[in-house]
Amino acid sequence: MKNQVLLLVILSILSFHDVLGKKTELVFGEDGKFKIVQFTDIHMRSRDPKSMRAIEAMNNVLDTEKPDLVVFTGDIVWGKPADSSFLMALQPTIERNIPFFVTFGNHDYEQGLTKKQLLDLIKKVDCNLTNTVKGLSGESNAVLEVKHNETDKLAAVLYCFDSHAYSKIKGIGGYDYIKHDQINWYLEKSQRYADRNGLLPTLLFCHIPIPEYAQAKKKKKTVIFGNKAEGECAPALNSGLFSAMKQQGDVLGMFVGHDHNNDYILNWHGIALSYGRFTGGNTVYNDLPDNGARVIELTQGERSFKSWVRLRSGDIEQKTQFPNDFVEKK
């Protein structure tokens, strides 16, 4: 019954979209801060009471952190009907009028709707920033611009990538990779921003980790904060996204989900490789003590960020500042 009432609330919000449509512009606050909450792997089932644990976590995190932006990094739904499950997962963000973006995961299209159909659904929601670049591989590729709070100049850049699902190359199993056309698009956009604005603080979000996550974790001197309780389920093939980020020199950190028992953050050659905290309920595997979210806070004019994990209980873990807290061990 609770789920049915919740869905009715969501649908009523959507029905008034054309009347209440709100323009969403990302701007640093008067205090010079811009805060992002990353929800990941919600695995929502609108008809499963276990999903209320995820709703509780999202409500508590949003009320405590009051972010300027929410990024959902994939695997939002884990049951049919996909539309009601997806809207239920978005509901805590929708009702607070917080701008949000969704990057798709490998399971989102398995519940009866394609990613294109899900994207069309999301576009109807107020405060949505989710879109994609026509002609690029995937359905959730975009760049979000964050403006200076006084001059209206560009102050930070956020890239969101569709990391796809499973390998389609014969003889190569496992997960798919960020495609070359996506990387080339990033390189072109990054260079244009650099030519016009200099080196801006930049973050990147997607669902599936890149191979460098596993490579970095194995290095003995790597400083790691957080839980590393399972192997990294990265693609078997490396398409070169990390080297592209290093070439451009703009990206400070990359944030993914996918591996529910990992929520760590580390420094790999000057770029933070980070997991979000598992946000879902007990609809899928998860062995961490509590669910929650990763929080990222940028400061206007600085090429650094603070990050921490906010739990459903309200507790904070892994309060760090990048890069200051990630000097390699001697």
N, C-alpha and C positions, 0 to 999 in steps of 0.2 A: 504493500500500500504506500509506504514512504517513497519508494522509487517511482510509482505512478504519479504521485503529487509533485515530486521533483521534476519529472519530465514535463508535466503540464506547465510548471513555472518557466522552464527553459523555452518551451514552445511559445508561451505568451510573450516572452522577451523578444523572440525572433519575429513574432507577428507585428510588433511595433517598430521594427527596424527602420522602415522608410520614414516614419514620423520622427523618431528620436535619433536618427543617424548622427553620429558624433565623429567629427574629424579627429584623427589621431596623428599628432605630431610628437616626435620624441625629442625632448629638450632636457638638458641638465637642469637640476633644481636650483633654487635660489642659494642653497648651501654649497653648490658646485659639485653635487653628487648625482650619479645616475645608477640606480639599483635594478638588477635583473634577477628574477627568480627562475630557476630551471627546474621544471617538473619533467620527470622521465619515467617511461615504462609503467604507466598507470594501469594498463591491461584491464580496462573497465568492462564490466558486464552489468548492464543496467538492471537485469533481473536477479542479480546475485547479491545477497546481503553482505558478502565479504568485501564488496567494492566500497561500502560505506567507510571503511578504514582509510581508503584513499581520499574520499571526499573530506573526511575529518582532517586529514593531514593538510590538504590544500587550503581548507578554510582557516586552519590555525596559522599556517605559514603566511598566508596573505594578510591576515589581520595583524600579525606581529610585524612583518617586514614592510608592508605597504610599498611594494615595488613600483617602478616606473614602467616595467615591461616584464611579461612572462613569456618564456620560450619553452614550448613542449618539444622535447627531443625524441619523439617516436614511440611506437608501440602503445598508442593511446587506447585502442580497443582490443578486446579479447573475447568477444561474444556477439552473437546476433540478438536483436537487430543492430546493425552497425551504426545506423543514424542516431538512435536514441542513446546508445552507449557512448558515442562520440560527443554528443551534446551534453550528456551528463558529466563527462570528464571536463568539459570546458566551463560548466555552469558556475563554479566558484569564482572564476576569473571574469566571466560575463557579467555577473550580478554586481561586481565591484567596479565595472567600467574601466578595467585595466587593459591597455593595449597588449596584444599577444600575437605570437607567431608559432606555427606548427611545422616542424620538420618530420616527415613520415619515417616510420620504422619498417622492418621487414615483415611484421605481422599485421599491419593496419589494413592491408588490402585483402586479407584472408577471411573476412567476416561478412562477405556478401556484396560489398561495394568496392569499386576500383578506387585507386588514389585520386583519379580525376573526379569521380563522383563525390568523394569525400571533400576534395578541394572546393567543388561547387557548393557543397553544404556549408562549409566553413565561411565562405565568402559572404553568406547571408547574415552573418553574426556581427553585431555592433562591436566596435573596437578591434576588429580583426585586421591584422596586417599581412596575413598569409597570402602569398601569391606565388607565381613562378615565372621564369623567363621563357618565353616562347622559343622553341627550337632546341633548348637544352635537354639533355637526358634527365629524366625525373620530373616530379610534379611539385617540388617545394624548394626551388632555388630562388634566392632573392638576396638583396643587400638592403639593410636598414641604415638610415642616416640619423645621427643624434646631433642636434644643434647646440651651439653655445647659448648660455642662458641670457646673455646681454647683447651680443653682436649679431645673432642669427647666422653666424658662420658655422660651417661644419666642424664638429669637435670630436666625433668618434664614428667608427664604422663597424657594423655587425653583419657578417655573412652567414647565411643559412643554406645548407646543402641537403638535397635528397641523397642519402647514401645507399639507396636501392635495397635489394633483398639478397638473392642467392646468385652464385656464379652461373653464367650461361655459356662459359667456355668449356668445350669438350675436354674431359680429363682433369679439369680443375674443380674440385668440390668446395663446399663451404660458402662463405658470404661474398657478395659482390663488392666492387670498389667504386670510389668516386671516378667518374669518367674523364677522359682527356678534354672533352669539350667543356665540361664544367671547370676544370682547372684552367684552361685557356681563357675562359670568361672571367674567372677570378683575376688572372694575371693582367688582363686588359683593364678591368675595372680598377684594380689596385694601382696600376701605373697612372691612370687618369686622375685618381684622387691625389696621388703623390705629386703629380705635375701641377695641380691646382692648389693644393693645401699643405704640401709638405708631408711628413710622416705622421699620420694620425694613429692614435690608439685604436686597435682593431681586434675583434674577437670573432671566432668562428664556431658555429653550432651544427651538429649533425647527429645521427643515431649510432652508427656502427664505428667503433674505433679503428684507426689506421694502424698498420703493422708496427709503427714506431712506439706505440704504447708498450708492447711486449718487449721490444728491444731496450727501451729505456729502463724498464723495471728490473731487468736482469743485471744492469750495471751496479756494482757493489757500492760505489760512491754516490749514487743518486739519492737525493733527499726526497723522501716520500711522506706525505701526510695522508692519513685515512686508511680505509680497509682495502686490502687486496686479497680477497678470499676465493677467487676463481681465476682460471686462465683467461687471457684476452681473446675473445672470439672475433678476431680481425680477419680481413680477406687474406687469402693465400698469396695474392699478387699485389705488388705495391705499384700504384699508378703515379706516384710522385707528388702528391699533394704537399707533404711536409717540405720537400726540397723547394717547391714553388713558394711556400710561405717564407722560407729562409731567404730565398732569392729576393723577395720583395721587402722583407724586413719590417713589415707592418704589424703582423699578427702577434699579439701578446699571449693569447691562450686559445686553446681548442677544447670544446666541451661536448661530451657524448653521453650515451646511456648504454643500453643493450645488455651489459653484463650486470645482473641484478646485485651480485654480492661484492661488486667493486664500487667504491666511491672516492678513490684516491686522487691526489693531484701531485704532479712532479714537474721538474724542470728538465727539458731535453733540448740542449743547444740553444737556450735562450727563449724557448717557447714553452708555456705551461700546457701540459697534456693532462686533462682532467675528466673525471667521471662526475655525473650528477648523482645525487642520492636517490635510490629506488623510492618512488612515490606511491606505487600501487598497494592494493590490499593483498590478501592471501589467495588471490585467484590463480597465481602462478608461483613458481619457486622463489623464495627469498629467505636468506638466513641471517640478515643483519637484524639487530635487536629492535629497531624501530624504523618506520618509513619517514620520509620528509622531502627535502629539496636542497639543492645547492643555491647559494646566493652569491652574486658577483657584484661588486660595487666599484665603479669607475669614478675617478676624481678629475674634474675638468682641468685640462692643461698638463696632466701627468701621464707618462707612459708607464703605468703600473695599475694594479688593481688589488683590492682586498677580496677575500672569499672565505666563506664558511658554510657549514652544513647546519640547517635549521630542522630539527626533528619535530614530528607530530606532537610530542610531549612539550615542546617549547624549548628544550635544551639546545645548546650550541656545541658543535664539534668542529675541529680543524680550522680555527680562526687563523688565517695566514695573510701575508702580504707578498705579492709577487712583483719583482723578483727577489726582494730583500731577504726573505726567509728561506731561500732555496739555494744558498751557496753550497757547493759540493763539499763533502767531507774530505779531509786530508788524510 
